[in-house]
Amino acid sequence: MTNQEIVSRGQEVVMNTYGRFPIALVKGKGSYVWDADGKEYLDFVGGIAVCALGHSPAELQKIIKEQADNLWHVSNLYWIEPQVKLAEKLTGLSGLSQAFFCNSGAEANEAAIKLVRKYYYRQKENRSKIIVFNNSFHGRTLATLTATGQSKYQEGFAPLPEGFVYADFNDLMSVEKLIDEDTAAIMIEPIQGEGGVLPADPAFLAGLRHICNREGIFLVFDEVQCGVGRTGNFMAFQTYGISPDIVTMAKGLGGGFPIGAMLVNDKAASGFAPGDHASTFGGNPLATAVASQLVDIVSAPGFLENVNQMGGYLKQSLEQIKDERIVAVRSKGLMAGLEFHKPVNDLVRICMQNGLLLVGAGPQVLRFVPALNVNETEINQMVGLLKKSLKEW
């Protein structure tokens, strides 16, 4: 089928929940994808920070085929060997104690919210309030939607769950003002993704850790977008030298295969008992085998060093673009944002027409989240296509 044929048929049967571009991607390899009409694109969206090793990596294809020959799915009523191995690797790399597996970032964040509240219920403490942040994004379930500090995502879904209050990102005093005897946790993205690629100040995160220690409450890091090597360390919190009590992950963890995870310390782990939380497909043999292979690759000596090198090169390349409409360049590793003083929707469309896939992060920021194994040649090609598109914008 052609792009137009797929679009026309899809509009009849697929719900209208995405503002889709009028192309259908049918093939991918490395940092490149092709649409149904045969046009090639350089992909710096990567499924929005999902395709950590690029499209269709041979290493993950191999493990998918091997695991599919043995076992696809069993219930979590039984022990699952690839799940255990993945949990061992993630806890070893993070310094946390135990893992819970699910299928997406929203599910991982939902698990974290439930865990915090269940912990204090078991302690017979009346703590349920979670401090979150304006401009944040944590998912689209009702609870994670409420935790998201952007009203545009919440409109029309009232009544929203209670128990969330909103502080200002990078403003410690705004957090202090919200602390009371009902506070159970502080939940934050170390780098706000959908909010515009906004990294937290190191002193701010250190201050949050101090508050949580002082109050005896949990610090929850949402690393759904910024984790799994994206910042140049395996965990984003390692980039800051801050240890949270609970961390959520997804996106890049499966390299394109759906999986989410929550990692917790011993104190937090005690909040759940059998029957408190579950996921039918979470931690299934196929997903955890793929993620386990990806974790081996990303955590191998030299891989994260290359992420840091390419992240620095990407930032330098963006900073060298001369355009009076550019306001700022922000980045950590291979997660970068280019802010303009006007909306970027039309620029994203022009880039696509020129063979470059980018995505916004808020109305005025271009987001760059390429494969973690991107190279200088691909970054140079991206910059060339972006400059061409800027001239046409």
Residue, then its C-alpha position, 0 to 999 in steps of 0.5 A: m500500500t502507499n502512504q495515502e492508502i494506509v492513511s485513508r484506511g486507517q482514518e476509517v478504523v483507528m481512533n483519532t487520538y494522535g495528530r498523525f503526519p500523513i506518512a506510514l513508516v514501513k521499514g527501519k534500520g539503524s537511524y533511518v526509516w522508510d515510508a510506504d512510498g519508499k522515501e528515506y528519513l533520518d530519524f531523530v525521534g526514535g519512537i520518542a526516546v524508545c529505539a535506543l539501539g536504532h531500528s531493527p538492531a541485529e542483537l535484539q532480533k537474535i534474542i527475540k527469535e531465540q526466546a520466541d522458540n522457547l517461551w513467549h508468555v506465562s503468568n507471574l504466578y510462576w517464576i520467569e528466568p529472563q525476568v529474574k536475570l533482568a532484575e539482577k542486572l537492573t538492581g546491580l546497575s542502579g544500586l536499588s534492591q528490587a524490581f517490578f515489571c510492567n508494560s509502559g511508563a505510565e504503568a510504572n508511574e502508577a505502580a510507584i504512586k500505589l506503592v507509596r500510598k500502600y507503604y504508609y497504609r501498612q505503617k498506619e500513617n495517614r500520609s497520601k499526598i504526593i508533591v509533583f511539578n508544574n510542566s511535568f509529564h508522568g502518563r495518561t492513566l487517571a492518576t498519572l494524568t493528575a500527577t502531570g503538571q499540565s492542565k491541557y492533558q487533564e481537561g475533560f477528565a474530571p473528577l481527577p484523583e485527589g492527593f497531588v499538589y504542584a510545586d515549581f520545577n527548580d524552586l526548592m522553596s515552592v516544595e518546602k511550602l507544600i510539605d506537611e504531615d500528609t506528605a508521602a513523596i516527591m515525584i519528579e523527572p530529573i529532566q522534564g521531557e514533554g515539558g521542553v527538555l528542562p534538566a533539573d539543577p543539581a542543587f535542586l535535586a540535592g535539596l529534594r533528597h535532603i527534604c525527603n531524608r528530613e521528613g522520612i518520605f520517598l523521593v521518586f524519579d521518573e526516568v521513563q524518558c531520560g533513563v537507560g543510558r540517555t544522559g550518558n550514565f545508565m541511570a539519569f540519577q547517576t548523572y546527578g549523584i542523587s539516590p532516589d528511593i523509587v525509580t521508574m523506567a520504560k521507553g528505551l529499556g526494551g529498545g522498541f519492545p514494550i516494557g516498563a519497570m519500577l526499581v525500589n530500595d528495601k524500605a519502599a519494597s516493603g510496601f507491597a505484598p502479594g495481591d497489592h499490585a500486578s500486571t498480566f503481561g509485565g515481565n513476560p519472558l519475551a520482553t525481559a529477554v530483549a531488555s536484558q540483552l539491551v541492558d548488557i549492550v548499553s552498560a558495556p564498557g565504551f557504550l556510555e562513553n560514546v553516548n557522552q561523546m556524541g551528546g557533546y557533539l550534538k550540543q556543540s553542533l546545535e549551538q553553532i546553528k545561527d538563527e535569530r529565532i533560537v532562544a536556547v539549547r538544552s541537553k544532557g547526553l543524547m537528550a537535547g532541546l532547541e528552543f525557539h521564540k515561536p511554535v515549532n509545528d511548521l518547522v517539524r513538518i518542513c523537516m519531515q518533508n526534507g527527510l528529517l524526523l524530529v518532534g516537539a517538546g512543548p510548543q516552542v522546543l524541538r526535541f532530539v532523542p536519536a539512537l544511543n549509537v548515533n554517529e557523527t556522520e548522522i549528526n552532521q546530516m541532521v544539522g544539514l537538513l535542519k539548516k535547510s529546513l530553517k531557511e524554508w521556515 
